Amino acid sequence: MDVILVRLCEAFAINCELFFVTLLFSIPLGLVICFGSRSKFKPLAWLVKTFVWVIRGTPLMLQVIVIFFVPGLLKVNYGIDVPTFGRFSGAAVAFVINYACYFSEIYRGGIDSIPKGQYEAGEVLGMTKSQIFFKVTLLQLIKRIIPPMGNEIITLVKDTSLARIISNKEIIMMANEYTSKGLIWPLFSTGLFFLVFVGALTLLFGWIERKMDYFR
């Protein structure tokens, strides 16, 4: 039993690594995509919005498969020859793109919810657009997007199990190996790993929301 738990913990480390890599790159990339969709240059805005529509309208599992296998068919690699790293890279790229698109829509909704009068007041005071964004909009934006961002991030924790579709040996795939041997408890125990992780994130986002209460 101890050996099984150790192997499950090692497998869950892959879920955690994919989770943190996705957050690290998708959060800033989502803001870039948001700015692209709000661009006054119409062709760019249309192109970005179409890209977001395609990503949000197709399953993440399909995107993982396409991003992993299509470069191989086109004789393109990720610069790493080790198969395990190649699989992880494929999953990470798919996750980053997918969640960046979802985050971009959350950013867009948060920015659009700020009253236009605040932008006009900043301009009257002689502030530049960048000053208005960082000193007027940004802190209010963070307060408004915490709940929807929290929901997406919690969903990301569970979505990391989709990495098994390209043979990343994450925790559920590892537990399935024991199911084929007649042991069912490892599969059910995976739920505890996710519950503990999600519980910690729930407490974290609750604490952040309380810290942002000074905007009320």
C-alpha positions as a printed Julia matrix, in Angstrom:
216×3 Matrix{Float64}:
   0.0    0.0     0.0
   2.83   2.4     0.86
   4.42   1.78   -2.52
   1.13   2.52   -4.29
   0.66   5.78   -2.41
   4.2    6.85   -3.24
   3.61   6.16   -6.93
   0.3    8.05   -6.82
   2.05  11.02   -5.22
   4.74  10.95   -7.88
   2.07  10.84  -10.59
   0.14  13.71   -8.99
   3.34  15.75   -9.17
   2.85  15.74  -12.96
  -0.67  17.16  -12.49
   0.75  19.85  -10.21
   3.58  20.68  -12.61
   1.17  21.03  -15.51
  -1.1   23.18  -13.34
   1.64  25.63  -12.36
   3.2   25.8   -15.83
  -0.23  26.56  -17.3
  -0.88  29.35  -14.81
   2.59  30.82  -15.24
   2.16  31.35  -18.97
  -1.61  31.55  -19.52
  -2.31  34.42  -17.1
  -0.04  36.97  -18.85
  -0.8   35.53  -22.29
  -4.52  35.94  -21.58
  -3.97  39.65  -20.96
  -2.11  39.97  -24.26
  -4.95  38.2   -26.09
  -7.43  40.48  -24.34
  -5.62  43.57  -25.6
  -5.55  42.04  -29.08
  -9.32  41.45  -29.08
  -9.88  45.05  -27.93
  -7.49  46.5   -30.52
  -8.74  49.39  -32.62
  -7.04  47.74  -35.59
 -10.08  45.79  -36.8
  -8.31  42.98  -38.73
  -6.21  42.15  -35.64
  -9.22  42.27  -33.33
 -11.22  40.04  -35.71
  -8.36  37.55  -36.01
  -7.87  37.32  -32.24
 -11.61  36.99  -31.56
 -11.88  34.23  -34.17
  -8.95  32.39  -32.58
 -10.55  32.67  -29.12
 -13.86  31.44  -30.54
 -12.2   28.37  -32.07
 -10.29  27.51  -28.89
 -13.29  28.0   -26.62
 -15.56  26.12  -29.0
 -13.52  22.92  -29.27
 -12.71  20.36  -26.55
  -9.45  20.72  -24.66
  -8.8   17.02  -25.14
  -8.94  17.46  -28.92
  -6.55  20.42  -28.69
  -4.07  18.34  -26.69
  -4.18  15.6   -29.33
  -3.79  18.03  -32.24
  -0.92  20.01  -30.69
   0.96  16.84  -29.78
   0.52  14.85  -32.99
   0.34  17.49  -35.74
   3.91  18.83  -35.21
   5.17  15.24  -35.5
   3.3   14.75  -38.75
   4.79  18.01  -40.03
   8.28  16.95  -38.86
   8.34  19.68  -36.22
   9.5   18.98  -32.66
   9.61  20.91  -29.41
  13.39  20.91  -29.26
  13.44  17.99  -26.81
  14.06  14.43  -27.92
  13.01  12.7   -24.72
   9.48  11.31  -25.3
   8.26  12.07  -21.79
   9.23  15.71  -22.05
   7.72  15.86  -25.53
   4.39  14.62  -24.21
   4.44  17.03  -21.31
   5.37  19.92  -23.61
   2.49  19.08  -25.93
   0.02  19.01  -23.05
   1.44  22.22  -21.57
   1.19  24.14  -24.86
  -2.42  23.04  -25.33
  -3.36  23.94  -21.77
  -1.65  27.34  -21.91
  -3.4   28.32  -25.15
  -6.78  27.04  -23.98
  -6.75  28.73  -20.6
  -5.22  31.94  -21.95
  -8.26  32.3   -24.2
 -10.65  31.78  -21.3
  -8.69  34.19  -19.11
  -8.72  36.78  -21.91
 -12.51  36.84  -21.85
 -12.48  37.25  -18.07
 -10.06  40.16  -18.42
 -12.2   41.69  -21.15
 -15.34  41.47  -19.04
 -13.53  42.98  -16.06
 -12.16  45.9   -18.07
 -15.53  46.58  -19.71
 -17.19  46.65  -16.27
 -15.12  49.67  -15.18
 -17.21  52.85  -15.67
 -16.01  54.95  -18.62
 -16.23  58.02  -16.42
 -13.11  56.86  -14.59
 -11.14  56.79  -17.83
 -12.42  60.25  -18.73
 -11.53  61.58  -15.27
  -8.01  60.24  -15.66
  -7.64  61.93  -19.04
  -8.9   65.22  -17.59
  -6.21  64.95  -14.91
  -3.6   64.6   -17.65
  -2.84  60.91  -17.11
  -1.6   58.79  -20.0
  -3.44  55.64  -21.04
  -0.83  53.45  -19.36
  -1.09  55.47  -16.14
  -4.88  55.16  -16.19
  -4.63  51.4   -16.67
  -2.06  50.73  -13.94
  -3.21  53.32  -11.38
  -6.97  53.37  -11.94
  -8.11  50.23  -13.76
  -5.78  47.43  -12.7
  -6.57  47.16   -8.98
 -10.3   47.37   -9.62
  -9.91  44.79  -12.37
  -8.17  42.34  -10.02
 -10.99  42.69   -7.48
 -13.68  42.02  -10.11
 -12.05  39.05  -11.81
 -11.0   37.07   -8.73
 -14.22  34.96   -8.5
 -14.35  33.93  -12.21
 -10.58  33.44  -12.32
 -10.83  31.28   -9.22
 -13.45  29.1   -10.9
 -11.29  28.63  -13.99
  -8.19  27.86  -11.95
 -10.07  25.25   -9.91
 -11.33  23.74  -13.17
  -7.71  23.65  -14.38
  -6.76  21.44  -11.42
  -9.22  18.78  -12.59
  -8.51  19.26  -16.29
  -4.87  18.28  -15.79
  -6.09  14.66  -15.82
  -6.76  15.08  -19.56
  -3.0   14.97  -20.12
  -3.26  11.18  -19.97
  -4.75  11.19  -23.48
  -1.2   11.52  -24.85
   0.26   9.11  -22.28
   1.38  11.55  -19.62
   1.35   9.28  -16.59
  -0.64  11.57  -14.32
  -2.44  10.29  -11.23
  -5.61   8.88  -12.81
  -3.65   7.02  -15.48
  -1.42   5.61  -12.75
  -4.43   4.52  -10.69
  -5.96   2.8   -13.73
  -2.95   0.52  -13.9
  -3.89  -0.88  -10.5
  -7.56  -1.16  -11.47
  -6.57  -3.62  -14.2
  -4.9   -5.66  -11.46
  -8.07  -5.83   -9.37
  -7.34  -2.92   -7.0
 -10.08  -0.31   -7.1
  -9.13   1.85   -4.09
  -6.22   3.66   -5.84
  -8.66   5.04   -8.42
 -11.09   6.33   -5.79
  -8.25   7.72   -3.68
  -7.27  10.04   -6.54
 -10.35  12.07   -5.68
  -8.78  12.9    -2.31
  -5.71  14.37   -3.99
  -7.88  16.69   -6.09
 -10.17  17.56   -3.17
  -7.26  18.58   -0.96
  -5.69  20.68   -3.73
  -8.99  22.35   -4.62
  -9.74  22.91   -0.92
  -6.42  24.72   -0.48
  -7.13  26.89   -3.55
 -10.63  27.69   -2.27
  -9.19  28.92    1.03
  -6.54  30.92   -0.84
  -9.07  32.69   -3.08
 -11.33  33.34   -0.1
  -8.4   35.01    1.66
  -7.57  37.08   -1.43
 -11.18  38.26   -1.75
 -11.19  39.37    1.88
  -7.95  41.26    1.31
  -9.55  43.09   -1.63
 -12.57  44.2     0.41
 -11.19  47.74    0.7
 -12.58  48.38   -2.82
 -16.17  48.12   -1.59
